Amino acid sequence: MKEGNDIRYVTKGGIDKIKWDACIDKAENGLIYGYSGYLDMMANYWDALILNDYEVVMPLTWNKKYGIYYLYQPFFTACLGLFGNNITADLVNDFLHAIPAKFKYWDFSLNYANRFHLKNFELYDRVNYVLALNESYEKLYAGFRLNLKRNLKKAEQLNCIVHKNIDIDEVIALAKDQAKKFSPAKKEDYGRFKNLYNQLYSRQKAITYGVYLLPGQLVASCVLFFSHSRAYYILVGNHPDGKTIGASHTLINTFIKEHAGQDLLLDFEGSDIRSLAFFYSSFGAITEMYVGIKLNKLPSILQLLKP
């Protein structure tokens, strides 16, 4: 560790949330997930590692099972890791070394500015897609793939209608129904997300979109959050009837058209799934790599009981 650097482990009750949020505000790699209010809402428990006087911070989101403390990635929280300025490989390495030994199992993601080859830890790549909207819509549209443009025309011919600020319960219901086959998210996770949305919406930091077929069938929907000149495409639902008619294509295209020319990055929040990666890249989005880490310090007899 560089001389003069003091990385402290601080439990949640001892965190100065004003200083914490100020650090997230000013961080070169600040993301909405790092704010104390977001962590309070979405993490079961969280503590932190803090460099000096909140120069760099790292949330430690944790839970306990079978008497084992472990670090995990909360639902609807794409990545965490170190937030601050002038982050280096050595600093990431030092922070990971500073994680208390009581956390015997790690499985979480660090943000794009934490992506290094480290001396003592092995990180693996994960894929995100982002699209800068600071061009005219005409220029952005020119970057769309041909099949995307065909889907947009199909949706127009079928009279798909886009509405903003639809009821959050509608979005959650559609997303929940779609995700039940592959997501372990529970009812309480969606409840937390709804409360988070309501808080952010009251501060004009969140919006919902929905695509409807006449007579009012919701076929695609999403929630978007805003911070750090990013729009996070965070909770998505697609009805089976909408997948072949360009409904989700129309939803995203509408958002792009409304925000073209702004200093805004559309953050698709993924994906490691090839079909979704292709879909996002169809809009001209490019990769923004980030990293994950898994570490199992459990005694060998407990390996099979990992959280």
C-alpha positions as CSV (number, residue, x, y, z in Angstrom):
1,M,0.0,0.0,0.0
2,K,1.2,3.5,-0.9
3,E,2.6,5.3,2.1
4,G,0.0,7.7,3.6
5,N,-2.9,5.6,2.4
6,D,-5.3,4.4,5.1
7,I,-7.9,1.9,4.0
8,R,-10.4,1.5,6.8
9,Y,-13.2,-1.1,7.2
10,V,-16.3,0.7,8.4
11,T,-19.6,-0.9,9.3
12,K,-22.7,0.7,8.0
13,G,-23.6,2.6,11.2
14,G,-20.2,4.4,11.2
15,I,-20.4,5.6,7.6
16,D,-20.8,9.4,7.1
17,K,-23.3,9.2,4.3
18,I,-22.9,12.9,3.3
19,K,-19.2,12.4,2.7
20,W,-19.9,9.0,1.0
21,D,-22.4,10.4,-1.5
22,A,-20.2,13.4,-2.1
23,C,-17.4,10.9,-3.1
24,I,-19.8,9.1,-5.5
25,D,-20.9,12.5,-6.9
26,K,-17.3,13.5,-7.7
27,A,-15.9,10.1,-8.7
28,E,-14.6,9.8,-12.3
29,N,-16.3,6.4,-12.4
30,G,-19.4,7.3,-10.3
31,L,-22.4,5.2,-10.9
32,I,-25.9,5.3,-9.4
33,Y,-25.4,1.9,-7.6
34,G,-22.8,3.4,-5.4
35,Y,-25.0,5.9,-3.6
36,S,-25.9,5.2,0.0
37,G,-29.6,5.3,-0.6
38,Y,-29.4,2.8,-3.4
39,L,-27.3,0.4,-1.2
40,D,-29.7,0.9,1.7
41,M,-32.6,-0.1,-0.5
42,M,-31.2,-3.0,-2.5
43,A,-28.5,-4.7,-0.3
44,N,-29.4,-7.0,2.6
45,Y,-26.5,-5.5,4.5
46,W,-23.6,-3.4,3.5
47,D,-20.4,-2.1,5.1
48,A,-17.5,-0.3,3.4
49,L,-13.8,0.2,2.8
50,I,-12.8,3.8,2.8
51,L,-9.5,5.4,1.8
52,N,-8.4,8.3,4.0
53,D,-11.2,10.9,4.2
54,Y,-13.6,9.4,1.7
55,E,-11.2,9.8,-1.2
56,V,-12.1,6.4,-2.6
57,V,-14.8,4.1,-1.3
58,M,-15.9,0.5,-1.9
59,P,-19.2,-0.9,-0.7
60,L,-19.2,-4.4,0.7
61,T,-22.6,-5.8,0.2
62,W,-23.0,-8.9,2.4
63,N,-25.3,-11.5,3.8
64,K,-25.0,-14.5,6.2
65,K,-26.0,-18.1,5.6
66,Y,-25.2,-21.2,7.7
67,G,-23.3,-18.8,10.0
68,I,-21.0,-17.9,7.0
69,Y,-20.5,-14.2,6.1
70,Y,-20.3,-13.7,2.3
71,L,-20.1,-10.9,-0.2
72,Y,-22.6,-10.9,-3.1
73,Q,-24.0,-8.7,-5.8
74,P,-27.5,-7.3,-5.0
75,F,-30.3,-7.6,-7.5
76,F,-30.7,-4.6,-9.9
77,T,-27.1,-3.5,-9.0
78,A,-24.9,-4.3,-12.1
79,C,-21.6,-3.6,-10.5
80,L,-19.9,-1.9,-7.5
81,G,-16.2,-1.9,-6.6
82,L,-14.0,1.1,-6.0
83,F,-15.4,4.6,-6.7
84,G,-13.2,7.6,-6.8
85,N,-10.5,9.3,-8.8
86,N,-7.1,8.1,-10.0
87,I,-7.8,4.4,-9.4
88,T,-4.9,2.1,-10.1
89,A,-4.3,-1.6,-10.2
90,D,-2.3,-1.3,-7.0
91,L,-5.1,0.5,-5.2
92,V,-7.7,-2.2,-6.3
93,N,-5.3,-4.8,-5.1
94,D,-4.9,-3.1,-1.7
95,F,-8.7,-2.7,-1.3
96,L,-9.3,-6.4,-2.0
97,H,-6.6,-7.3,0.5
98,A,-8.3,-5.0,3.1
99,I,-11.6,-7.0,2.9
100,P,-12.1,-8.5,6.4
101,A,-11.2,-12.2,6.7
102,K,-14.7,-12.9,8.1
103,F,-16.1,-12.8,4.6
104,K,-15.3,-16.4,3.5
105,Y,-17.0,-16.3,0.1
106,W,-16.9,-13.6,-2.6
107,D,-19.0,-13.3,-5.7
108,F,-19.5,-9.8,-6.9
109,S,-18.7,-7.4,-9.8
110,L,-16.4,-4.4,-9.9
111,N,-17.0,-1.4,-12.2
112,Y,-15.3,-0.6,-15.5
113,A,-12.6,1.6,-13.9
114,N,-11.4,-1.4,-11.7
115,R,-10.5,-3.6,-14.7
116,F,-6.8,-4.5,-14.2
117,H,-4.5,-7.5,-14.1
118,L,-3.9,-7.8,-10.4
119,K,-0.9,-9.2,-8.5
120,N,-2.9,-11.3,-6.1
121,F,-6.4,-11.7,-7.4
122,E,-7.9,-13.1,-10.5
123,L,-10.7,-11.0,-12.1
124,Y,-12.8,-12.2,-15.0
125,D,-14.3,-10.1,-17.8
126,R,-17.9,-9.2,-18.0
127,V,-19.6,-7.3,-20.9
128,N,-21.7,-4.2,-20.8
129,Y,-23.0,-2.1,-23.8
130,V,-23.3,1.7,-23.9
131,L,-24.4,4.1,-26.5
132,A,-23.4,7.8,-26.5
133,L,-26.4,10.0,-27.4
134,N,-24.5,13.2,-28.1
135,E,-25.1,13.0,-31.8
136,S,-28.2,13.9,-33.9
137,Y,-30.9,11.3,-34.1
138,E,-30.3,11.0,-37.9
139,K,-26.6,10.1,-37.3
140,L,-27.5,7.7,-34.5
141,Y,-30.2,6.1,-36.7
142,A,-27.7,5.7,-39.5
143,G,-25.7,3.5,-37.1
144,F,-28.6,1.1,-36.5
145,R,-28.3,-2.4,-38.1
146,L,-30.6,-3.1,-41.0
147,N,-32.6,-5.8,-39.2
148,L,-33.3,-3.3,-36.4
149,K,-34.7,-0.7,-38.9
150,R,-36.9,-3.5,-40.3
151,N,-38.3,-4.2,-36.9
152,L,-39.0,-0.6,-36.2
153,K,-41.0,-0.4,-39.5
154,K,-42.9,-3.6,-38.5
155,A,-43.9,-2.1,-35.1
156,E,-45.0,1.1,-36.8
157,Q,-47.2,-0.8,-39.2
158,L,-48.8,-2.7,-36.3
159,N,-49.6,0.6,-34.6
160,C,-47.5,0.1,-31.5
161,I,-47.9,3.0,-29.2
162,V,-45.3,4.2,-26.7
163,H,-46.3,5.8,-23.4
164,K,-44.0,7.3,-20.7
165,N,-44.5,7.2,-16.9
166,I,-46.7,4.1,-16.9
167,D,-47.5,2.5,-13.6
168,I,-44.4,0.8,-12.1
169,D,-46.5,-2.2,-11.1
170,E,-47.2,-2.9,-14.8
171,V,-43.5,-2.8,-15.6
172,I,-42.6,-5.1,-12.6
173,A,-45.4,-7.6,-13.4
174,L,-44.2,-8.0,-17.0
175,A,-40.5,-8.1,-16.1
176,K,-41.2,-10.6,-13.3
177,D,-43.2,-12.9,-15.5
178,Q,-40.4,-12.9,-18.1
179,A,-37.6,-13.4,-15.6
180,K,-39.1,-16.2,-13.6
181,K,-37.5,-18.8,-15.8
182,F,-33.9,-17.6,-15.3
183,S,-33.8,-15.1,-12.4
184,P,-33.7,-16.1,-8.7
185,A,-35.1,-12.6,-7.7
186,K,-37.8,-12.9,-5.1
187,K,-40.9,-10.9,-4.3
188,E,-39.1,-8.9,-1.7
189,D,-36.4,-7.9,-4.3
190,Y,-39.0,-6.5,-6.6
191,G,-40.6,-4.7,-3.6
192,R,-37.3,-3.1,-2.7
193,F,-36.9,-2.1,-6.4
194,K,-40.4,-0.5,-6.4
195,N,-39.5,1.6,-3.3
196,L,-36.2,2.6,-4.9
197,Y,-38.0,3.6,-8.1
198,N,-40.5,5.7,-6.2
199,Q,-37.7,7.5,-4.4
200,L,-35.8,8.3,-7.6
201,Y,-39.0,9.2,-9.5
202,S,-39.8,11.8,-6.8
203,R,-36.4,13.4,-7.6
204,Q,-36.9,13.2,-11.4
205,K,-34.2,10.5,-11.6
206,A,-36.3,7.7,-12.9
207,I,-38.9,7.1,-15.7
208,T,-40.9,4.2,-17.1
209,Y,-41.7,3.4,-20.7
210,G,-44.3,1.1,-22.1
211,V,-45.2,-0.1,-25.6
212,Y,-48.8,-1.1,-26.2
213,L,-50.7,-2.9,-28.9
214,L,-54.3,-1.8,-29.4
215,P,-56.5,-2.3,-27.4
216,G,-54.0,-1.6,-24.6
217,Q,-52.0,-4.7,-24.3
218,L,-48.5,-4.0,-22.8
219,V,-45.9,-5.8,-24.9
220,A,-42.7,-4.1,-23.8
221,S,-41.7,-2.0,-20.9
222,C,-38.7,-0.7,-18.9
223,V,-37.5,1.4,-16.1
224,L,-34.6,3.9,-16.6
225,F,-32.6,5.5,-13.9
226,F,-30.5,8.6,-14.3
227,S,-27.2,9.7,-12.8
228,H,-23.6,10.7,-13.8
229,S,-24.8,11.6,-17.4
230,R,-26.1,8.0,-17.8
231,A,-29.5,6.5,-18.4
232,Y,-29.6,3.0,-17.0
233,Y,-31.9,0.6,-18.8
234,I,-32.4,-1.3,-15.6
235,L,-35.7,-3.3,-15.5
236,V,-37.0,-4.7,-18.8
237,G,-40.0,-6.7,-19.6
238,N,-41.1,-8.2,-23.0
239,H,-44.4,-10.0,-23.6
240,P,-44.0,-13.0,-25.9
241,D,-46.4,-11.3,-28.3
242,G,-44.0,-8.3,-28.5
243,K,-40.8,-10.2,-29.3
244,T,-41.5,-10.7,-33.0
245,I,-43.1,-7.3,-33.7
246,G,-40.3,-4.9,-32.8
247,A,-41.8,-3.7,-29.5
248,S,-38.6,-3.5,-27.5
249,H,-36.8,-2.0,-30.5
250,T,-39.5,0.7,-30.7
251,L,-39.2,1.4,-26.9
252,I,-35.4,2.0,-27.1
253,N,-35.6,3.9,-30.3
254,T,-38.2,6.3,-28.8
255,F,-35.8,7.0,-25.9
256,I,-32.9,7.5,-28.2
257,K,-35.0,9.9,-30.4
258,E,-36.1,11.9,-27.4
259,H,-32.6,12.3,-25.9
260,A,-30.4,12.5,-29.1
261,G,-28.0,15.4,-29.0
262,Q,-27.7,15.3,-25.2
263,D,-24.6,14.6,-23.1
264,L,-26.0,11.2,-22.1
265,L,-24.8,7.6,-22.2
266,L,-27.4,4.9,-22.6
267,D,-26.2,2.1,-20.4
268,F,-27.8,-1.2,-21.4
269,E,-26.5,-3.0,-18.2
270,G,-25.1,-6.0,-20.1
271,S,-25.0,-8.4,-21.5
272,D,-23.0,-11.6,-21.2
273,I,-25.9,-13.3,-23.0
274,R,-25.0,-13.4,-26.7
275,S,-28.5,-12.8,-28.0
276,L,-28.9,-9.7,-25.8
277,A,-25.4,-8.5,-26.7
278,F,-26.3,-8.7,-30.4
279,F,-29.6,-6.8,-29.8
280,Y,-27.9,-3.9,-27.9
281,S,-25.1,-3.7,-30.4
282,S,-27.8,-3.4,-33.2
283,F,-28.3,0.2,-32.0
284,G,-24.6,1.0,-32.5
285,A,-23.8,0.4,-28.8
286,I,-20.2,-0.4,-28.0
287,T,-18.7,-2.6,-25.3
288,E,-17.7,-1.3,-21.8
289,M,-16.0,-4.1,-20.1
290,Y,-16.1,-4.6,-16.4
291,V,-15.0,-7.4,-14.1
292,G,-16.2,-10.0,-11.6
293,I,-14.4,-11.8,-8.8
294,K,-15.2,-15.1,-7.1
295,L,-13.2,-16.3,-4.1
296,N,-13.9,-19.2,-1.9
297,K,-12.1,-19.3,1.4
298,L,-14.4,-21.8,3.0
299,P,-12.9,-24.9,4.7
300,S,-12.9,-27.8,2.3
301,I,-15.6,-29.6,4.3
302,L,-17.9,-26.6,3.7
303,Q,-17.2,-26.1,0.0
304,L,-20.5,-27.7,-1.0
305,L,-22.4,-25.4,1.3
306,K,-21.2,-22.2,-0.5
307,P,-23.9,-19.5,-0.5
